Structure formats: C-alpha cells, structure tokens
Amino acid sequence: IGLFLFFMLYIQIFSTEQFDKIPKSVGGGKPEDAVFNVREKNIDTVQSMGVPQYTSNGTPNMIYGPVGILLRTENEILFINHQGTTVKNTNDLTVKQIRAELIDGITFLKVKQ
C-alpha cells in the first residue's frame, strides 16, 4: 500500500509541476500561447468567454487573447484564458471550448525561453 501511495503522490506532483513544462511537440502538456483574430459579428461570443481584447488592427477584425491552446481540431479549439492566472495558481484555470468557425485566425506567440 505504501508503494502505491508513493506512486500516486509522484504522479500528482509530476502532473501539476512538470507536465505543462514539456512542449506539445514531444508529447507534453504545455499550452500553445496565441491570440485569436475574430470577426466583428463573433466578438460577443469571445468576450462572453472572458477573453480580453489584445489589440485592434484597424480593420473590422479584432484580436483577443492571449490564450493557451490545449487542443485544436477542425471543429473546435480548447483553451485556457491566461488573464488573471499564474502558473502556480492552477486552480484558477478553466478550460474553455469554442467552435473553430468563430475564429478567423490564430497567431502563435513567441515562447520566452
């Protein structure tokens, strides 16, 4: 029983402290930092999900983010909103889902080393 409990504790610590530091390209869980380019008619949907406006580029499209993209498929995007969260305060992170058709484009941000 002691070995099992130690193993479960190790898995818990690894999943909360290390897994998100490993890049997705090698099988880790690190989110891809990005911003969404959103059409004006879809802005209300993105704002209702708590994604802040990043900047306006002078066209009808708006940029919202930054977000951490966990999964992208043809139909959906799963992401976490970085606003007001810290790496150590993971209890504040909520995974959100949006239909991919509502997003005109995604700009991936350069990762700080």
BAVOBA-255436 format. One record per atom (N, C-alpha, C): residue number from 1; residue in three letters; chain; atom name; x, y, z. Coordinates in pm, whole numbers, plus 50000, padded with zeros to 5 digits. Layout:
BEGIN
rec num = NUM residuo = ALA cadena = A atomo = CA x = X y = Y z = Z
...
This chain:
BEGIN
rec num = 1 residuo = ILE cadena = A atomo = N x = 50084 y = 49881 z = 50000
rec num = 1 residuo = ILE cadena = A atomo = CA x = 50000 y = 50000 z = 50000
rec num = 1 residuo = ILE cadena = A atomo = C x = 50088 y = 50125 z = 50000
rec num = 2 residuo = GLY cadena = A atomo = N x = 50196 y = 50124 z = 50077
rec num = 2 residuo = GLY cadena = A atomo = CA x = 50285 y = 50239 z = 50085
rec num = 2 residuo = GLY cadena = A atomo = C x = 50346 y = 50274 z = 49950
rec num = 3 residuo = LEU cadena = A atomo = N x = 50388 y = 50172 z = 49874
rec num = 3 residuo = LEU cadena = A atomo = CA x = 50446 y = 50194 z = 49742
rec num = 3 residuo = LEU cadena = A atomo = C x = 50342 y = 50252 z = 49646
rec num = 4 residuo = PHE cadena = A atomo = N x = 50221 y = 50202 z = 49656
rec num = 4 residuo = PHE cadena = A atomo = CA x = 50112 y = 50253 z = 49572
rec num = 4 residuo = PHE cadena = A atomo = C x = 50084 y = 50400 z = 49602
rec num = 5 residuo = LEU cadena = A atomo = N x = 50078 y = 50435 z = 49731
rec num = 5 residuo = LEU cadena = A atomo = CA x = 50053 y = 50574 z = 49769
rec num = 5 residuo = LEU cadena = A atomo = C x = 50167 y = 50666 z = 49724
rec num = 6 residuo = PHE cadena = A atomo = N x = 50291 y = 50618 z = 49737
rec num = 6 residuo = PHE cadena = A atomo = CA x = 50406 y = 50696 z = 49690
rec num = 6 residuo = PHE cadena = A atomo = C x = 50397 y = 50719 z = 49539
rec num = 7 residuo = PHE cadena = A atomo = N x = 50362 y = 50615 z = 49464
rec num = 7 residuo = PHE cadena = A atomo = CA x = 50348 y = 50625 z = 49319
rec num = 7 residuo = PHE cadena = A atomo = C x = 50238 y = 50725 z = 49282
rec num = 8 residuo = MET cadena = A atomo = N x = 50126 y = 50721 z = 49350
rec num = 8 residuo = MET cadena = A atomo = CA x = 50016 y = 50815 z = 49323
rec num = 8 residuo = MET cadena = A atomo = C x = 50057 y = 50958 z = 49356
rec num = 9 residuo = LEU cadena = A atomo = N x = 50131 y = 50977 z = 49464
rec num = 9 residuo = LEU cadena = A atomo = CA x = 50180 y = 51109 z = 49500
rec num = 9 residuo = LEU cadena = A atomo = C x = 50276 y = 51161 z = 49393
rec num = 10 residuo = TYR cadena = A atomo = N x = 50364 y = 51074 z = 49344
rec num = 10 residuo = TYR cadena = A atomo = CA x = 50458 y = 51111 z = 49238
rec num = 10 residuo = TYR cadena = A atomo = C x = 50383 y = 51154 z = 49112
rec num = 11 residuo = ILE cadena = A atomo = N x = 50283 y = 51079 z = 49073
rec num = 11 residuo = ILE cadena = A atomo = CA x = 50202 y = 51113 z = 48954
rec num = 11 residuo = ILE cadena = A atomo = C x = 50135 y = 51248 z = 48973
rec num = 12 residuo = GLN cadena = A atomo = N x = 50081 y = 51274 z = 49090
rec num = 12 residuo = GLN cadena = A atomo = CA x = 50015 y = 51401 z = 49119
rec num = 12 residuo = GLN cadena = A atomo = C x = 50114 y = 51517 z = 49108
rec num = 13 residuo = ILE cadena = A atomo = N x = 50230 y = 51503 z = 49168
rec num = 13 residuo = ILE cadena = A atomo = CA x = 50330 y = 51609 z = 49164
rec num = 13 residuo = ILE cadena = A atomo = C x = 50379 y = 51631 z = 49021
rec num = 14 residuo = PHE cadena = A atomo = N x = 50406 y = 51523 z = 48949
rec num = 14 residuo = PHE cadena = A atomo = CA x = 50453 y = 51535 z = 48811
rec num = 14 residuo = PHE cadena = A atomo = C x = 50349 y = 51605 z = 48724
rec num = 15 residuo = SER cadena = A atomo = N x = 50223 y = 51567 z = 48738
rec num = 15 residuo = SER cadena = A atomo = CA x = 50120 y = 51624 z = 48653
rec num = 15 residuo = SER cadena = A atomo = C x = 50097 y = 51773 z = 48679
rec num = 16 residuo = THR cadena = A atomo = N x = 50115 y = 51817 z = 48802
rec num = 16 residuo = THR cadena = A atomo = CA x = 50091 y = 51959 z = 48833
rec num = 16 residuo = THR cadena = A atomo = C x = 50217 y = 52045 z = 48820
rec num = 17 residuo = GLU cadena = A atomo = N x = 50334 y = 51987 z = 48836
rec num = 17 residuo = GLU cadena = A atomo = CA x = 50457 y = 52067 z = 48837
rec num = 17 residuo = GLU cadena = A atomo = C x = 50541 y = 52054 z = 48711
rec num = 18 residuo = GLN cadena = A atomo = N x = 50535 y = 51943 z = 48640
rec num = 18 residuo = GLN cadena = A atomo = CA x = 50628 y = 51921 z = 48530
rec num = 18 residuo = GLN cadena = A atomo = C x = 50562 y = 51904 z = 48393
rec num = 19 residuo = PHE cadena = A atomo = N x = 50449 y = 51838 z = 48386
rec num = 19 residuo = PHE cadena = A atomo = CA x = 50389 y = 51801 z = 48257
rec num = 19 residuo = PHE cadena = A atomo = C x = 50363 y = 51923 z = 48169
rec num = 20 residuo = ASP cadena = A atomo = N x = 50318 y = 52034 z = 48228
rec num = 20 residuo = ASP cadena = A atomo = CA x = 50288 y = 52152 z = 48146
rec num = 20 residuo = ASP cadena = A atomo = C x = 50414 y = 52226 z = 48101
rec num = 21 residuo = LYS cadena = A atomo = N x = 50530 y = 52187 z = 48149
rec num = 21 residuo = LYS cadena = A atomo = CA x = 50657 y = 52247 z = 48106
rec num = 21 residuo = LYS cadena = A atomo = C x = 50713 y = 52177 z = 47983
rec num = 22 residuo = ILE cadena = A atomo = N x = 50662 y = 52060 z = 47951
rec num = 22 residuo = ILE cadena = A atomo = CA x = 50710 y = 51982 z = 47837
rec num = 22 residuo = ILE cadena = A atomo = C x = 50635 y = 52029 z = 47711
rec num = 23 residuo = PRO cadena = A atomo = N x = 50707 y = 52067 z = 47606
rec num = 23 residuo = PRO cadena = A atomo = CA x = 50640 y = 52114 z = 47483
rec num = 23 residuo = PRO cadena = A atomo = C x = 50549 y = 52007 z = 47422
rec num = 24 residuo = LYS cadena = A atomo = N x = 50442 y = 52054 z = 47357
rec num = 24 residuo = LYS cadena = A atomo = CA x = 50349 y = 51962 z = 47291
rec num = 24 residuo = LYS cadena = A atomo = C x = 50418 y = 51879 z = 47184
rec num = 25 residuo = SER cadena = A atomo = N x = 50519 y = 51935 z = 47120
rec num = 25 residuo = SER cadena = A atomo = CA x = 50587 y = 51866 z = 47010
rec num = 25 residuo = SER cadena = A atomo = C x = 50653 y = 51736 z = 47054
rec num = 26 residuo = VAL cadena = A atomo = N x = 50681 y = 51721 z = 47181
rec num = 26 residuo = VAL cadena = A atomo = CA x = 50740 y = 51598 z = 47232
rec num = 26 residuo = VAL cadena = A atomo = C x = 50646 y = 51525 z = 47328
rec num = 27 residuo = GLY cadena = A atomo = N x = 50517 y = 51554 z = 47320
rec num = 27 residuo = GLY cadena = A atomo = CA x = 50418 y = 51480 z = 47396
rec num = 27 residuo = GLY cadena = A atomo = C x = 50380 y = 51539 z = 47530
rec num = 28 residuo = GLY cadena = A atomo = N x = 50421 y = 51662 z = 47555
rec num = 28 residuo = GLY cadena = A atomo = CA x = 50390 y = 51724 z = 47683
rec num = 28 residuo = GLY cadena = A atomo = C x = 50257 y = 51796 z = 47682
rec num = 29 residuo = GLY cadena = A atomo = N x = 50230 y = 51865 z = 47790
rec num = 29 residuo = GLY cadena = A atomo = CA x = 50103 y = 51933 z = 47805
rec num = 29 residuo = GLY cadena = A atomo = C x = 50111 y = 52084 z = 47805
rec num = 30 residuo = LYS cadena = A atomo = N x = 50223 y = 52139 z = 47759
rec num = 30 residuo = LYS cadena = A atomo = CA x = 50239 y = 52285 z = 47759
rec num = 30 residuo = LYS cadena = A atomo = C x = 50145 y = 52348 z = 47656
rec num = 31 residuo = PRO cadena = A atomo = N x = 50060 y = 52440 z = 47700
rec num = 31 residuo = PRO cadena = A atomo = CA x = 49969 y = 52507 z = 47605
rec num = 31 residuo = PRO cadena = A atomo = C x = 50046 y = 52592 z = 47505
rec num = 32 residuo = GLU cadena = A atomo = N x = 49990 y = 52608 z = 47385
rec num = 32 residuo = GLU cadena = A atomo = CA x = 50048 y = 52695 z = 47283
rec num = 32 residuo = GLU cadena = A atomo = C x = 49992 y = 52835 z = 47306
rec num = 33 residuo = ASP cadena = A atomo = N x = 50078 y = 52932 z = 47336
rec num = 33 residuo = ASP cadena = A atomo = CA x = 50034 y = 53069 z = 47359
rec num = 33 residuo = ASP cadena = A atomo = C x = 49997 y = 53133 z = 47225
rec num = 34 residuo = ALA cadena = A atomo = N x = 49879 y = 53194 z = 47221
rec num = 34 residuo = ALA cadena = A atomo = CA x = 49829 y = 53250 z = 47096
rec num = 34 residuo = ALA cadena = A atomo = C x = 49726 y = 53359 z = 47122
rec num = 35 residuo = VAL cadena = A atomo = N x = 49693 y = 53431 z = 47016
rec num = 35 residuo = VAL cadena = A atomo = CA x = 49582 y = 53526 z = 47018
rec num = 35 residuo = VAL cadena = A atomo = C x = 49488 y = 53489 z = 46904
rec num = 36 residuo = PHE cadena = A atomo = N x = 49358 y = 53521 z = 46922
rec num = 36 residuo = PHE cadena = A atomo = CA x = 49255 y = 53492 z = 46821
rec num = 36 residuo = PHE cadena = A atomo = C x = 49225 y = 53616 z = 46740
rec num = 37 residuo = ASN cadena = A atomo = N x = 49213 y = 53600 z = 46610
rec num = 37 residuo = ASN cadena = A atomo = CA x = 49164 y = 53705 z = 46521
rec num = 37 residuo = ASN cadena = A atomo = C x = 49017 y = 53674 z = 46498
rec num = 38 residuo = VAL cadena = A atomo = N x = 48929 y = 53766 z = 46540
rec num = 38 residuo = VAL cadena = A atomo = CA x = 48786 y = 53738 z = 46544
rec num = 38 residuo = VAL cadena = A atomo = C x = 48709 y = 53838 z = 46457
rec num = 39 residuo = ARG cadena = A atomo = N x = 48612 y = 53790 z = 46379
rec num = 39 residuo = ARG cadena = A atomo = CA x = 48525 y = 53879 z = 46303
rec num = 39 residuo = ARG cadena = A atomo = C x = 48436 y = 53958 z = 46396
rec num = 40 residuo = GLU cadena = A atomo = N x = 48398 y = 54075 z = 46353
rec num = 40 residuo = GLU cadena = A atomo = CA x = 48316 y = 54164 z = 46436
rec num = 40 residuo = GLU cadena = A atomo = C x = 48187 y = 54097 z = 46481
rec num = 41 residuo = LYS cadena = A atomo = N x = 48125 y = 54017 z = 46395
rec num = 41 residuo = LYS cadena = A atomo = CA x = 47998 y = 53953 z = 46432
rec num = 41 residuo = LYS cadena = A atomo = C x = 48015 y = 53844 z = 46539
rec num = 42 residuo = ASN cadena = A atomo = N x = 48138 y = 53798 z = 46563
rec num = 42 residuo = ASN cadena = A atomo = CA x = 48163 y = 53694 z = 46664
rec num = 42 residuo = ASN cadena = A atomo = C x = 48226 y = 53746 z = 46792
rec num = 43 residuo = ILE cadena = A atomo = N x = 48247 y = 53877 z = 46800
rec num = 43 residuo = ILE cadena = A atomo = CA x = 48315 y = 53936 z = 46916
rec num = 43 residuo = ILE cadena = A atomo = C x = 48240 y = 53909 z = 47047
rec num = 44 residuo = ASP cadena = A atomo = N x = 48107 y = 53920 z = 47045
rec num = 44 residuo = ASP cadena = A atomo = CA x = 48030 y = 53898 z = 47167
rec num = 44 residuo = ASP cadena = A atomo = C x = 48052 y = 53758 z = 47225
rec num = 45 residuo = THR cadena = A atomo = N x = 48063 y = 53659 z = 47137
rec num = 45 residuo = THR cadena = A atomo = CA x = 48085 y = 53522 z = 47184
rec num = 45 residuo = THR cadena = A atomo = C x = 48219 y = 53510 z = 47254
rec num = 46 residuo = VAL cadena = A atomo = N x = 48323 y = 53565 z = 47193
rec num = 46 residuo = VAL cadena = A atomo = CA x = 48458 y = 53557 z = 47251
rec num = 46 residuo = VAL cadena = A atomo = C x = 48464 y = 53636 z = 47382
rec num = 47 residuo = GLN cadena = A atomo = N x = 48405 y = 53755 z = 47384
rec num = 47 residuo = GLN cadena = A atomo = CA x = 48405 y = 53835 z = 47507
rec num = 47 residuo = GLN cadena = A atomo = C x = 48328 y = 53767 z = 47619
rec num = 48 residuo = SER cadena = A atomo = N x = 48219 y = 53699 z = 47585
rec num = 48 residuo = SER cadena = A atomo = CA x = 48140 y = 53631 z = 47689
rec num = 48 residuo = SER cadena = A atomo = C x = 48217 y = 53517 z = 47755
rec num = 49 residuo = MET cadena = A atomo = N x = 48323 y = 53470 z = 47688
rec num = 49 residuo = MET cadena = A atomo = CA x = 48407 y = 53364 z = 47744
rec num = 49 residuo = MET cadena = A atomo = C x = 48520 y = 53422 z = 47828
rec num = 50 residuo = GLY cadena = A atomo = N x = 48523 y = 53555 z = 47843
rec num = 50 residuo = GLY cadena = A atomo = CA x = 48622 y = 53618 z = 47929
rec num = 50 residuo = GLY cadena = A atomo = C x = 48757 y = 53640 z = 47865
rec num = 51 residuo = VAL cadena = A atomo = N x = 48764 y = 53631 z = 47733
rec num = 51 residuo = VAL cadena = A atomo = CA x = 48890 y = 53653 z = 47664
rec num = 51 residuo = VAL cadena = A atomo = C x = 48905 y = 53804 z = 47639
rec num = 52 residuo = PRO cadena = A atomo = N x = 49011 y = 53866 z = 47691
rec num = 52 residuo = PRO cadena = A atomo = CA x = 49026 y = 54011 z = 47678
rec num = 52 residuo = PRO cadena = A atomo = C x = 49070 y = 54052 z = 47538
rec num = 53 residuo = GLN cadena = A atomo = N x = 49039 y = 54176 z = 47500
rec num = 53 residuo = GLN cadena = A atomo = CA x = 49084 y = 54228 z = 47372
rec num = 53 residuo = GLN cadena = A atomo = C x = 49234 y = 54252 z = 47381
rec num = 54 residuo = TYR cadena = A atomo = N x = 49307 y = 54202 z = 47284
rec num = 54 residuo = TYR cadena = A atomo = CA x = 49453 y = 54214 z = 47282
rec num = 54 residuo = TYR cadena = A atomo = C x = 49495 y = 54345 z = 47216
rec num = 55 residuo = THR cadena = A atomo = N x = 49444 y = 54368 z = 47095
rec num = 55 residuo = THR cadena = A atomo = CA x = 49473 y = 54492 z = 47024
rec num = 55 residuo = THR cadena = A atomo = C x = 49379 y = 54500 z = 46905
rec num = 56 residuo = SER cadena = A atomo = N x = 49365 y = 54618 z = 46852
rec num = 56 residuo = SER cadena = A atomo = CA x = 49284 y = 54637 z = 46732
rec num = 56 residuo = SER cadena = A atomo = C x = 49379 y = 54668 z = 46618
rec num = 57 residuo = ASN cadena = A atomo = N x = 49359 y = 54603 z = 46505
rec num = 57 residuo = ASN cadena = A atomo = CA x = 49450 y = 54624 z = 46393
rec num = 57 residuo = ASN cadena = A atomo = C x = 49392 y = 54720 z = 46288
rec num = 58 residuo = GLY cadena = A atomo = N x = 49289 y = 54796 z = 46322
rec num = 58 residuo = GLY cadena = A atomo = CA x = 49234 y = 54896 z = 46232
rec num = 58 residuo = GLY cadena = A atomo = C x = 49140 y = 54842 z = 46127
rec num = 59 residuo = THR cadena = A atomo = N x = 49106 y = 54716 z = 46132
rec num = 59 residuo = THR cadena = A atomo = CA x = 49011 y = 54657 z = 46037
rec num = 59 residuo = THR cadena = A atomo = C x = 48891 y = 54607 z = 46117
rec num = 60 residuo = PRO cadena = A atomo = N x = 48786 y = 54558 z = 46048
rec num = 60 residuo = PRO cadena = A atomo = CA x = 48672 y = 54504 z = 46121
rec num = 60 residuo = PRO cadena = A atomo = C x = 48707 y = 54385 z = 46211
rec num = 61 residuo = ASN cadena = A atomo = N x = 48820 y = 54321 z = 46187
rec num = 61 residuo = ASN cadena = A atomo = CA x = 48861 y = 54209 z = 46272
rec num = 61 residuo = ASN cadena = A atomo = C x = 48926 y = 54262 z = 46399
rec num = 62 residuo = MET cadena = A atomo = N x = 48911 y = 54188 z = 46507
rec num = 62 residuo = MET cadena = A atomo = CA x = 48970 y = 54224 z = 46635
rec num = 62 residuo = MET cadena = A atomo = C x = 49056 y = 54107 z = 46682
rec num = 63 residuo = ILE cadena = A atomo = N x = 49154 y = 54140 z = 46765
rec num = 63 residuo = ILE cadena = A atomo = CA x = 49243 y = 54037 z = 46819
rec num = 63 residuo = ILE cadena = A atomo = C x = 49217 y = 54024 z = 46968
rec num = 64 residuo = TYR cadena = A atomo = N x = 49198 y = 53899 z = 47012
rec num = 64 residuo = TYR cadena = A atomo = CA x = 49166 y = 53870 z = 47152
rec num = 64 residuo = TYR cadena = A atomo = C x = 49264 y = 53767 z = 47206
rec num = 65 residuo = GLY cadena = A atomo = N x = 49302 y = 53785 z = 47332
rec num = 65 residuo = GLY cadena = A atomo = CA x = 49393 y = 53692 z = 47395
rec num = 65 residuo = GLY cadena = A atomo = C x = 49481 y = 53764 z = 47494
rec num = 66 residuo = PRO cadena = A atomo = N x = 49588 y = 53709 z = 47538
rec num = 66 residuo = PRO cadena = A atomo = CA x = 49642 y = 53579 z = 47497
rec num = 66 residuo = PRO cadena = A atomo = C x = 49569 y = 53463 z = 47566
rec num = 67 residuo = VAL cadena = A atomo = N x = 49573 y = 53351 z = 47499
rec num = 67 residuo = VAL cadena = A atomo = CA x = 49515 y = 53228 z = 47550
rec num = 67 residuo = VAL cadena = A atomo = C x = 49620 y = 53117 z = 47536
rec num = 68 residuo = GLY cadena = A atomo = N x = 49599 y = 53010 z = 47608
rec num = 68 residuo = GLY cadena = A atomo = CA x = 49683 y = 52892 z = 47596
rec num = 68 residuo = GLY cadena = A atomo = C x = 49602 y = 52783 z = 47528
rec num = 69 residuo = ILE cadena = A atomo = N x = 49635 y = 52751 z = 47405
rec num = 69 residuo = ILE cadena = A atomo = CA x = 49560 y = 52650 z = 47330
rec num = 69 residuo = ILE cadena = A atomo = C x = 49608 y = 52511 z = 47371
rec num = 70 residuo = LEU cadena = A atomo = N x = 49513 y = 52431 z = 47417
rec num = 70 residuo = LEU cadena = A atomo = CA x = 49543 y = 52294 z = 47460
rec num = 70 residuo = LEU cadena = A atomo = C x = 49522 y = 52194 z = 47348
rec num = 71 residuo = LEU cadena = A atomo = N x = 49419 y = 52219 z = 47265
rec num = 71 residuo = LEU cadena = A atomo = CA x = 49384 y = 52126 z = 47157
rec num = 71 residuo = LEU cadena = A atomo = C x = 49316 y = 52201 z = 47046
rec num = 72 residuo = ARG cadena = A atomo = N x = 49356 y = 52174 z = 46921
rec num = 72 residuo = ARG cadena = A atomo = CA x = 49291 y = 52231 z = 46804
rec num = 72 residuo = ARG cadena = A atomo = C x = 49249 y = 52118 z = 46713
rec num = 73 residuo = THR cadena = A atomo = N x = 49123 y = 52121 z = 46674
rec num = 73 residuo = THR cadena = A atomo = CA x = 49075 y = 52027 z = 46574
rec num = 73 residuo = THR cadena = A atomo = C x = 49008 y = 52108 z = 46464
rec num = 74 residuo = GLU cadena = A atomo = N x = 48958 y = 52039 z = 46366
rec num = 74 residuo = GLU cadena = A atomo = CA x = 48888 y = 52104 z = 46255
rec num = 74 residuo = GLU cadena = A atomo = C x = 48763 y = 52178 z = 46304
rec num = 75 residuo = ASN cadena = A atomo = N x = 48701 y = 52129 z = 46411
rec num = 75 residuo = ASN cadena = A atomo = CA x = 48574 y = 52184 z = 46456
rec num = 75 residuo = ASN cadena = A atomo = C x = 48579 y = 52265 z = 46585
rec num = 76 residuo = GLU cadena = A atomo = N x = 48682 y = 52248 z = 46665
rec num = 76 residuo = GLU cadena = A atomo = CA x = 48683 y = 52315 z = 46795
rec num = 76 residuo = GLU cadena = A atomo = C x = 48824 y = 52352 z = 46839
rec num = 77 residuo = ILE cadena = A atomo = N x = 48829 y = 52445 z = 46934
rec num = 77 residuo = ILE cadena = A atomo = CA x = 48953 y = 52484 z = 46997
rec num = 77 residuo = ILE cadena = A atomo = C x = 48930 y = 52480 z = 47148
rec num = 78 residuo = LEU cadena = A atomo = N x = 49014 y = 52406 z = 47219
rec num = 78 residuo = LEU cadena = A atomo = CA x = 49010 y = 52404 z = 47364
rec num = 78 residuo = LEU cadena = A atomo = C x = 49125 y = 52491 z = 47414
rec num = 79 residuo = PHE cadena = A atomo = N x = 49094 y = 52583 z = 47506
rec num = 79 residuo = PHE cadena = A atomo = CA x = 49196 y = 52677 z = 47551
rec num = 79 residuo = PHE cadena = A atomo = C x = 49174 y = 52716 z = 47695
rec num = 80 residuo = ILE cadena = A atomo = N x = 49279 y = 52774 z = 47753
rec num = 80 residuo = ILE cadena = A atomo = CA x = 49269 y = 52835 z = 47885
rec num = 80 residuo = ILE cadena = A atomo = C x = 49294 y = 52984 z = 47866
rec num = 81 residuo = ASN cadena = A atomo = N x = 49226 y = 53064 z = 47944
rec num = 81 residuo = ASN cadena = A atomo = CA x = 49240 y = 53208 z = 47940
rec num = 81 residuo = ASN cadena = A atomo = C x = 49350 y = 53246 z = 48038
rec num = 82 residuo = HIS cadena = A atomo = N x = 49456 y = 53310 z = 47989
rec num = 82 residuo = HIS cadena = A atomo = CA x = 49569 y = 53345 z = 48075
rec num = 82 residuo = HIS cadena = A atomo = C x = 49543 y = 53464 z = 48165
rec num = 83 residuo = GLN cadena = A atomo = N x = 49442 y = 53543 z = 48140
rec num = 83 residuo = GLN cadena = A atomo = CA x = 49420 y = 53665 z = 48216
rec num = 83 residuo = GLN cadena = A atomo = C x = 49392 y = 53633 z = 48363
rec num = 84 residuo = GLY cadena = A atomo = N x = 49470 y = 53695 z = 48452
rec num = 84 residuo = GLY cadena = A atomo = CA x = 49447 y = 53681 z = 48595
rec num = 84 residuo = GLY cadena = A atomo = C x = 49489 y = 53548 z = 48654
rec num = 85 residuo = THR cadena = A atomo = N x = 49570 y = 53471 z = 48582
rec num = 85 residuo = THR cadena = A atomo = CA x = 49615 y = 53342 z = 48635
rec num = 85 residuo = THR cadena = A atomo = C x = 49767 y = 53340 z = 48644
rec num = 86 residuo = THR cadena = A atomo = N x = 49817 y = 53252 z = 48726
rec num = 86 residuo = THR cadena = A atomo = CA x = 49960 y = 53231 z = 48735
rec num = 86 residuo = THR cadena = A atomo = C x = 49985 y = 53081 z = 48723
rec num = 87 residuo = VAL cadena = A atomo = N x = 50107 y = 53046 z = 48691
rec num = 87 residuo = VAL cadena = A atomo = CA x = 50141 y = 52904 z = 48676
rec num = 87 residuo = VAL cadena = A atomo = C x = 50118 y = 52830 z = 48807
rec num = 88 residuo = LYS cadena = A atomo = N x = 50153 y = 52890 z = 48919
rec num = 88 residuo = LYS cadena = A atomo = CA x = 50137 y = 52823 z = 49049
rec num = 88 residuo = LYS cadena = A atomo = C x = 49992 y = 52820 z = 49096
rec num = 89 residuo = ASN cadena = A atomo = N x = 49909 y = 52910 z = 49045
rec num = 89 residuo = ASN cadena = A atomo = CA x = 49770 y = 52916 z = 49087
rec num = 89 residuo = ASN cadena = A atomo = C x = 49681 y = 52848 z = 48983
rec num = 90 residuo = THR cadena = A atomo = N x = 49704 y = 52718 z = 48962
rec num = 90 residuo = THR cadena = A atomo = CA x = 49633 y = 52645 z = 48857
rec num = 90 residuo = THR cadena = A atomo = C x = 49486 y = 52622 z = 48890
rec num = 91 residuo = ASN cadena = A atomo = N x = 49443 y = 52646 z = 49014
rec num = 91 residuo = ASN cadena = A atomo = CA x = 49301 y = 52630 z = 49046
rec num = 91 residuo = ASN cadena = A atomo = C x = 49215 y = 52733 z = 48974
rec num = 92 residuo = ASP cadena = A atomo = N x = 49275 y = 52845 z = 48932
rec num = 92 residuo = ASP cadena = A atomo = CA x = 49201 y = 52949 z = 48861
rec num = 92 residuo = ASP cadena = A atomo = C x = 49184 y = 52918 z = 48712
rec num = 93 residuo = LEU cadena = A atomo = N x = 49254 y = 52819 z = 48660
rec num = 93 residuo = LEU cadena = A atomo = CA x = 49248 y = 52789 z = 48518
rec num = 93 residuo = LEU cadena = A atomo = C x = 49123 y = 52708 z = 48486
rec num = 94 residuo = THR cadena = A atomo = N x = 49050 y = 52753 z = 48386
rec num = 94 residuo = THR cadena = A atomo = CA x = 48932 y = 52682 z = 48341
rec num = 94 residuo = THR cadena = A atomo = C x = 48947 y = 52657 z = 48192
rec num = 95 residuo = VAL cadena = A atomo = N x = 48931 y = 52535 z = 48150
rec num = 95 residuo = VAL cadena = A atomo = CA x = 48938 y = 52502 z = 48008
rec num = 95 residuo = VAL cadena = A atomo = C x = 48807 y = 52544 z = 47943
rec num = 96 residuo = LYS cadena = A atomo = N x = 48819 y = 52614 z = 47830
rec num = 96 residuo = LYS cadena = A atomo = CA x = 48702 y = 52661 z = 47756
rec num = 96 residuo = LYS cadena = A atomo = C x = 48708 y = 52605 z = 47615
rec num = 97 residuo = GLN cadena = A atomo = N x = 48591 y = 52593 z = 47554
rec num = 97 residuo = GLN cadena = A atomo = CA x = 48580 y = 52538 z = 47420
rec num = 97 residuo = GLN cadena = A atomo = C x = 48507 y = 52639 z = 47332
rec num = 98 residuo = ILE cadena = A atomo = N x = 48558 y = 52658 z = 47209
rec num = 98 residuo = ILE cadena = A atomo = CA x = 48493 y = 52746 z = 47114
rec num = 98 residuo = ILE cadena = A atomo = C x = 48492 y = 52677 z = 46978
rec num = 99 residuo = ARG cadena = A atomo = N x = 48386 y = 52700 z = 46902
rec num = 99 residuo = ARG cadena = A atomo = CA x = 48380 y = 52642 z = 46767
rec num = 99 residuo = ARG cadena = A atomo = C x = 48486 y = 52709 z = 46680
rec num = 100 residuo = ALA cadena = A atomo = N x = 48561 y = 52631 z = 46608
rec num = 100 residuo = ALA cadena = A atomo = CA x = 48670 y = 52683 z = 46524
rec num = 100 residuo = ALA cadena = A atomo = C x = 48619 y = 52779 z = 46418
rec num = 101 residuo = GLU cadena = A atomo = N x = 48497 y = 52763 z = 46374
rec num = 101 residuo = GLU cadena = A atomo = CA x = 48442 y = 52850 z = 46269
rec num = 101 residuo = GLU cadena = A atomo = C x = 48423 y = 52994 z = 46317
rec num = 102 residuo = LEU cadena = A atomo = N x = 48423 y = 53017 z = 46447
rec num = 102 residuo = LEU cadena = A atomo = CA x = 48408 y = 53153 z = 46501
rec num = 102 residuo = LEU cadena = A atomo = C x = 48540 y = 53230 z = 46502
rec num = 103 residuo = ILE cadena = A atomo = N x = 48649 y = 53162 z = 46478
rec num = 103 residuo = ILE cadena = A atomo = CA x = 48781 y = 53223 z = 46482
rec num = 103 residuo = ILE cadena = A atomo = C x = 48833 y = 53235 z = 46339
rec num = 104 residuo = ASP cadena = A atomo = N x = 48868 y = 53359 z = 46298
rec num = 104 residuo = ASP cadena = A atomo = CA x = 48922 y = 53381 z = 46163
rec num = 104 residuo = ASP cadena = A atomo = C x = 49067 y = 53338 z = 46151
rec num = 105 residuo = GLY cadena = A atomo = N x = 49142 y = 53354 z = 46257
rec num = 105 residuo = GLY cadena = A atomo = CA x = 49283 y = 53319 z = 46252
rec num = 105 residuo = GLY cadena = A atomo = C x = 49342 y = 53308 z = 46391
rec num = 106 residuo = ILE cadena = A atomo = N x = 49454 y = 53242 z = 46399
rec num = 106 residuo = ILE cadena = A atomo = CA x = 49527 y = 53226 z = 46525
rec num = 106 residuo = ILE cadena = A atomo = C x = 49670 y = 53269 z = 46500
rec num = 107 residuo = THR cadena = A atomo = N x = 49720 y = 53356 z = 46586
rec num = 107 residuo = THR cadena = A atomo = CA x = 49859 y = 53396 z = 46581
rec num = 107 residuo = THR cadena = A atomo = C x = 49928 y = 53338 z = 46703
rec num = 108 residuo = PHE cadena = A atomo = N x = 50028 y = 53255 z = 46679
rec num = 108 residuo = PHE cadena = A atomo = CA x = 50100 y = 53192 z = 46789
rec num = 108 residuo = PHE cadena = A atomo = C x = 50210 y = 53288 z = 46835
rec num = 109 residuo = LEU cadena = A atomo = N x = 50217 y = 53306 z = 46965
rec num = 109 residuo = LEU cadena = A atomo = CA x = 50313 y = 53398 z = 47024
rec num = 109 residuo = LEU cadena = A atomo = C x = 50446 y = 53329 z = 47047
rec num = 110 residuo = LYS cadena = A atomo = N x = 50552 y = 53405 z = 47036
rec num = 110 residuo = LYS cadena = A atomo = CA x = 50685 y = 53352 z = 47059
rec num = 110 residuo = LYS cadena = A atomo = C x = 50699 y = 53312 z = 47205
rec num = 111 residuo = VAL cadena = A atomo = N x = 50750 y = 53194 z = 47228
rec num = 111 residuo = VAL cadena = A atomo = CA x = 50766 y = 53141 z = 47364
rec num = 111 residuo = VAL cadena = A atomo = C x = 50895 y = 53196 z = 47421
rec num = 112 residuo = LYS cadena = A atomo = N x = 50887 y = 53251 z = 47544
rec num = 112 residuo = LYS cadena = A atomo = CA x = 51006 y = 53301 z = 47613
rec num = 112 residuo = LYS cadena = A atomo = C x = 51083 y = 53183 z = 47668
rec num = 113 residuo = GLN cadena = A atomo = N x = 51211 y = 53183 z = 47643
rec num = 113 residuo = GLN cadena = A atomo = CA x = 51296 y = 53074 z = 47692
rec num = 113 residuo = GLN cadena = A atomo = C x = 51350 y = 53105 z = 47828
